[in-house]
């Protein structure tokens, strides 16, 4: 069996490469195109977060040892970590705060749409976020690919 993919993420090109390779790797193992594309989207969103906030990091795919048919996706970075773990999961929120202010105006300096981790969570069986003691953040995602 081929080793599980691990990608070093430093720039947008690394994210594009990881997304495409993840989809091909899964499809070559019999995963449906739809589930492979959903997983590739998860890899892309996690990679974008590394580039925007963590500067340097990695994404690894592994088959889950306890839950047959599930894939674990781990993203780690060397950034400052999450200032608020609960807020990081909310749609419409970025590192700059909510996209829409209390007065209804939009925050233009936000780095993204604020939908990334919410979308990752919706596409996953499970998602956990944590700040690593040595610095940076870790996101663990469990994606069901085969009924098990």
N, C-alpha and C positions, 0 to 999 in steps of 0.2 A: 504494500500500500504506500502511496506517495505521502511524504511528510505533509503535515498540516501547514497551510500557508502562514507566513509571517511577513508583514510589510513594515518597513521603516518609513515613517511619514514626516517629511520636512517641508513639502511644498504642494501646490495644487496638482502638479504632474504626478506626484506619488499617489494622491487620492484617486485620480483618474485611472492610473495603472491598477491600484488595489481593487477598485470597483469592478473593472473588466475582468481581471484575473479571478476574483472571487466568483463571479457569475460562471465563467468557463469551468472553474474547478468543480463547482457544485453540479452543473449540468453534465459534466463528464462522469459524475458519480450517480447519475440517474435521478437527480432532483429535478422537479418540474421547472419549466421556464419561469412560471409565475413566482414560485417560491425562491428560485435562484435570483430573480430580479428584485424581489423584496429584500432578500439578504444583501444583495449588492447595494441597494439603497441604504440599508443600515450601515454598511461599511463606508459608504460615501459620506453620510451624515457624521459618523464618528470621526472620519478623516478630516472633514471640514472643521470640526471643532478643534482637533489637534492643531491644524494650521492656524486657525484664528486665535486660539487662546493658549494653547500649550506649546507652540513653536516647534517642538520636536517630540516625537512619540512613535508608537507602534500599534499595529492591529494584528491580532492572531485569531485564526479559526481553529477550533478543535471539536471533534465529536464528543458529546457529553458521555462520560463513563457511566453515570447512574440512570440517565433517561434516554433509552434507546430511541434513535430517530431525531434527537435534538442536537443542534449545533451550538457550541458556546463561542461567542465573539467577545474578545477582550481588547479594549483600547486603553492604553496608558500614555500619559504625556509628562513633560517636565515643566509645565506651567505653574501658575500660582494655586491651582486647585479651585474648588467651588466656594464662593463666598456664602452661598445659601443653597444647600442640597435640595431642599423642597422646591424652591423657586426655579431651579435649573430644569425641573421636569415640566414646568408650566408653559403652555403655548402662549405666544405673545410676549415673552420675556427674553431679554438678552443680558449679557454681562453689564450693559449700560442701564439696565432696569427695564420696566415695562415699555413696550413700543408705543402705547397710547397713554398719554399723561392724563391726570385727573380732569384737566380742563378740556380734554378731547383732542388736543393737538398731538401730532406724531413726533416721535423722537427720530431725528434724521441721522444722528451720529451712530446709531446701532450698527453692529457688524453683520447682522443677518436678519432674517425674518422672525427669528425666535420660535421656529416650529420644529427644529431639528430633533431634539431629544424627546419631545412629545410624540413626534412621528415614529421615532425608534421604539418608544415604549408601546405604541399602538400596534406595531408590526411584530412584536415579540411576545413570547410566553412570559418572560420575566426580564426586568432590567434593574440593576443596582448601581448606585453611584457612591464613590467614596473618595476622600482625600487621602493620599498615601502618606504615611509618617515621614518618609524620606523626601517628600515634596511631590507635587504634581497630582494628577487625578487618575482614577481608574474607573472605567465603566465596563460592567459585565452584562452581557445580553445572552439570553437563552432563546433560541428560535426553533420552533417545531418544524421539521422538514418532512418527516414520515410519521404516520400514526404509530404509536408504540405502546 
